[in-house]
Amino acid sequence: MRDVVYLREGFPPSRRLCRLSTANNVDRSFHVMDAGQGVFEIAASDPGIAEVTEGRMVEIEGYGSTSASLADNNEPVIAAVPLFAAGAIVYRAQGFMTPRSGSGTLTAISLSLAKILLPTGTLHLHLYSDAAGVPGTALATSTNTIACAALAVISAWHTFTFAPYALSPNTRYHWVIDPDNAVQDNANYVIVGIGGFSYSLSGSRAYSADKLNWTPLAADFRCRFACDWHREVKAVAPWLGWIDRLGDADDKGIVTVDCIDAAAKLGERHSGLTTSRSGNADVIARELLYECNSRNGFGIIWDVSSETGTPVANIDLSGSSVLEALNKLADATGDEWWFEYVITPDQLKIMLHWGRQQGFDLSSRVCLRDRYSISRCDYSRDAIERADTVLVVGEGGSMDERPGMVRAVSQPERAGLSGIAVQGASQSLRLQTAPEPSLAAERIIVAPREGDMGVLAQMAERDLEAPLDASETLSLSINENIDWAALPVGSIVRMVHKTAWGTLDRRVRIMEMQPGVGTCDLEVKVLDG
């Protein structure tokens, strides 16, 4: 949903020059991933076209009025509860939350209802405010009633209509089904369907004999809402880049503008290094950027709030671009780098930040769920054959001459190995002879600059014990029931998704975000099951 394009000067302070037309097909990349590109189109008659030249910067933001509905609970019926029990009527209530921003008008609520034998009379539905998690004050009453005698013995949807009622954002409401005008007894009564235990909007469902004192229930009622919700949304952070190429289609009167982001800019610059480097990774990264800017400054500066990087020894970063050098440095240390932005109409700062990990661990309080915040989920499982042994080869000459060789083996394979000496109680074994691995069951890792047997042993064991759930691949689209801006790239969240193999409950890390109209595509990395 990036549809507002500002043109900026090509070098800091990069003030805004003008606003252009609609953006589309904008992609972006993050931390140590490949360079991203952006594309947008403008009319050849746009007054700002004279300012669109190569080297200028673009700032593509996402604003728009979007339409959505309150999330329904369409889970299959797992149970039903009565509106009459122990000689008295029972009121049933369900809480629900509205989206964080915007406005909406409620016009109807549908419930899953059925009857036992022959109750008569009618049912009403009320809308209540919230009072510490239970119904508080009555706000509205349905304009129609449901006749008990018209209900079937099998649960079915029945709709209560309301005069249009304006709902406030980020607010909890409750519906309460009212059997005051129903004629029921212990044998003839109405039942309300319950659908699953994971209805994400509620967190509050209850019953009462007097509409004053409420007792919690363990599961959520099936319900559907008729409520058009509208809001103006600013999507994820603006996409920023430099104009790289212009294309003019005379027959359509449209100019296509290709842009490259900051990572692509780094990919165009040679690292300038001719020797290997040692030290903390953040210091080496800073030197790379400083040397690049000293030759021809291009507006990316070092973030002084960067974290202390992991130490690295004798890493060869010569003969590569700055982008390749940063990625190689990140791969060698497990650290990450990304861009931080300061964006105002009169100033734009792009800062290269080095850190241990981008984002936050939000898995204890943010859960992406089917039928609520997840609109689409593509899931695949790739078969990975588990290796019985992992051989790590250290520095030296040819394969059979290298002095440092360590093999990590699984327990069943230990008895079959010969010509080896066990290093204490470890699973790492030092070879006395040249390796002859079984290619189907053994992986070989070459570490040409590492001769320490202890380090090689750790590498072997870590690779042997790598979890298989890394073979799971997920691609998601989330809707506006969750605040996209609250999910920064790199953050870890929990995801619950139903598949043909059962329910997946995973911690995933957000690697990329691409906002659209009403949905935001996520590329995620599965961390664990």
Beta strands, then each sheet from edge to edge (+ up, - down):
strand 1: 4-8
strand 2: 16-19
strand 3: 37-43
strand 4: 57-61
strand 5: 63-69
strand 6: 79-82
strand 7: 84-85
strand 8: 88-89
strand 9: 91-97
strand 10: 103-116
strand 11: 120-131
strand 12: 134-141
strand 13: 146-147
strand 14: 156-167
strand 15: 172-178
strand 16: 182-183
strand 17: 189-194
strand 18: 205-208
strand 19: 215-216
strand 20: 223-234
strand 21: 239-249
strand 22: 254-260
strand 23: 277-280
strand 24: 300-302
strand 25: 311-315
strand 26: 336-344
strand 27: 347-355
strand 28: 367-369
strand 29: 374-381
strand 30: 389-393
strand 31: 405-409
strand 32: 420-422
strand 33: 428-431
strand 34: 442-446
strand 35: 472-478
strand 36: 492-499
strand 37: 502-515
strand 38: 520-528
sheet 1: 2+ 1- 4+ 21- 22+ 3-
sheet 2: 5+ 20- 10+ 14-
sheet 3: 5+ 20- 10+ 17- 6+
sheet 4: 7+ 8-
sheet 5: 12+ 11- 15+ 9- 18+ 19-
sheet 6: 12+ 11- 13+
sheet 7: 12+ 11- 16+
sheet 8: 23+ 25-
sheet 9: 24+ 27+ 26-
sheet 10: 28+ 36+ 37- 38+ 35- 29+
sheet 11: 32+ 33- 31+ 30- 34-
end
